[in-house]
Amino acid sequence: MIVSPRQKTRRTAQYAGLACYILFLGFPLLWMLSISLKGPQELVELHPHLIPQHITLANYGTGLHENGIPHAAWNSFKVSSLTALLTTAIALPAAYVFARQKGVIAKLGLGWILLSQMFPLILIIIPLFLLLRHLHLTDSHAGLVFVYVVWTLPFILWMLQSYVRAIPRDLEEAAMVDGAGRLTVLRTVIAPLLLPGIVVTSLFAFIQAWNEFFFALVLLQTPNLTTLPLLLARFVGIEGIVRLGPLAAAALLATLPSLLIFSLIQRWLTRGVLSGAVKG
């Protein structure tokens, strides 16, 4: 196949634009990696360099062992995993109902879901804290998971119902002709076809809980329950002095699980995004 000079120029421009976009997205990670490998003297230079002059791993040792990052990472992983599992388990049947029901009630329900995402956190944190204190769920991972599920559920539900709408109704009707009920159809027909969408929404819920800081700051007081975002904030001193090297190393280590998860389920992520964009 002969490629014309105009097509070559267009393709080169596309690749150049893509490379610039990837560099734009990846530059913060590169800069954070650079800072994490610098010593104290290089960090205070007036004209910093992207490539460290003298590479050191002392910042990683300080970040890992001084403030207990492994334990905080385990707390974050536990809370994020439970949030993803519970949110998906609740949102899946609800999304199926919203996607298949027609009428004013379904439209009002979806409208309320979108409206609930507009409330600022500061507006609900005080009544939420009083409610959790009444239920004896403050300063516990159970209370934090409860808050994360409630806060993440509306958007997860909205995403899942769009994936359900992409599944043809003929498959459900064929199963119902054979005598299957709604729950059986959801379990044997909808859920397997919805697996890419479930992976995408579960990942979104996991990342939301993994990175969340404000709710954890308000609800958790016991140091042993501290999550990773709270621990990273401790690298900033009382007088505003930032320990930049250890903070960059710890933040980079905190970012690695998200990158690893994305790389492992990239195929499912792509399929889920495309299935949600195609209507059956």
PyMOL commands that set and color helices and strands:
alter all, ss='L'
color gray80, all
select helices_A, chain A and resi 5-36+40-43+58-65+69-100+104-116+121-134+141-165+169-177+182-193+195-211+214-219+223-225+228-233+244-264+266-277
alter helices_A, ss='H'
color red, helices_A
deselect
rebuild
show_as cartoon
